[in-house]
Amino acid sequence: MSALPGETELKLWLLPEDAAAFMELPRLRRARLAQQRLHTIYFDTPDFALARRGVAMRVRKQGRRWVQTLKTEGEKAGGLSKRLELESAVSGPAPDLARLPAEAVGALIEKKWRAALVPVYETRFRRSTRNLRAPDGSRVEVALDQGEILAGKRSQPLCEVELELKSGSADALYALAQTFASRVLLLPFDLSKAERGARLAAGAKPAPVAATRPALAAMMPLCAAFARIMGAGLAQLQANLPGLLQETDPEYLHQARVAVRRMRSAARLFGRACPLPDEEMGRIAELSRALGEARDWDVFVLETLPALSRGLPAQQKSLLARRAQATRRSARAAMLALVRRPQTGADLLALHRRLNALAGGRGKTGLVGFSAKKLAALHAAVIEGARDFSAQSPEQRHRLRIRVKRLRYALDYLGALFGDHKKFLACFEALQDELGALNDANTAMRFLSDLNRDRRLDGAVAQIARELEAGMQARLDVGARLLREFSRLEPPWQ
């Protein structure tokens, strides 16, 4: 297909209660405001053939005019997207494909789909726009969209900021967004209105997002590979933060914590070769600690305590549960306060901006050789940390668990460079599960001590401690066996 018009934009998510504060930012108030109400109808086949291909066909009412737009999802990362966008006027609320370039229509919409296009979802929102000039001279349209996405009887709120590049450098979008994010929480957001609408129409509810494995090639420059790995962690984190702030499902917290751990692991692995800014990574470490504390209390209250408190006297069981729930709420509130700071979004934007610079760099260090060396060092650290496992203190086993987790993350990022390693990974996962269960038991003992400072729960704590000790001894035996098996396996990078 020959070159066709496209758009470059940066999408940012914000809390609805922050919309007014965003509109009052000094940089925006000095620019002329334009507002309009937009009603957009999206068309697809009944089985969402266009959505599966990453294509959106919409007709939007703008004042008294109807305008159709054909879009692709294109390239997107860190809220920044570059995609095809074709527009033409139409006579009413239905697409007229004959008015679009035949070459684009032929490439994106198969003939058998065209007669089957029907309205599948719509958006209704108020758009507030201002045009700004960035410090480097780039021209940027800043739009705040507030409204909802509708599909039959289903609906979903819509509140987002879009920075569209009219001329100049895409980096100007990040620079301007960082200025805004110093005052209001703005999170990079990769899901388009079309993607959310298609999911809503299909009956899929918003859900926590798990980690994805970045696609690496052996010949990639080292820092380009790191940018892709780190970008995957950032994508997982920013996809879960809206749900973490607005929903009660504890899985959002779990997945956000996993994302931060993977990011920090990757930064530690590639740090000297592909450095990230210390200030932003320091705050990511602070966020990691808050997410970890809140997640540990989730596990204790929702999983560990119900199983261990079944045989307790009713009064002791009730008191223990109330105290645990209260402490869990406090840990969650402290974590949410940290996430809610505008600095969180500003840090994510700064990291994406840095990764964009790293992705375009060149280097002489080979990715495969570098990866093999790093994996070997992490593997050796696990073997060294496993010595005399059965006699280790809880603190030593915790350090071993961290080493195992770091190797697991690194193998997840880099393992595809070294072929099949299913047997190695299966033993590794079982070992990680056992060490995780031991850590949960040690955490439970610590939490029980914290909840019993006035000694009113002495009997309950003693009973639960006996159960935990018995379970831990069995797991120690399994862990020791798995470590022996693991030490005999030939690592795939050799």
Disulfide bonds with the S-S distance in Angstrom:
Cys223-Cys274 2.14
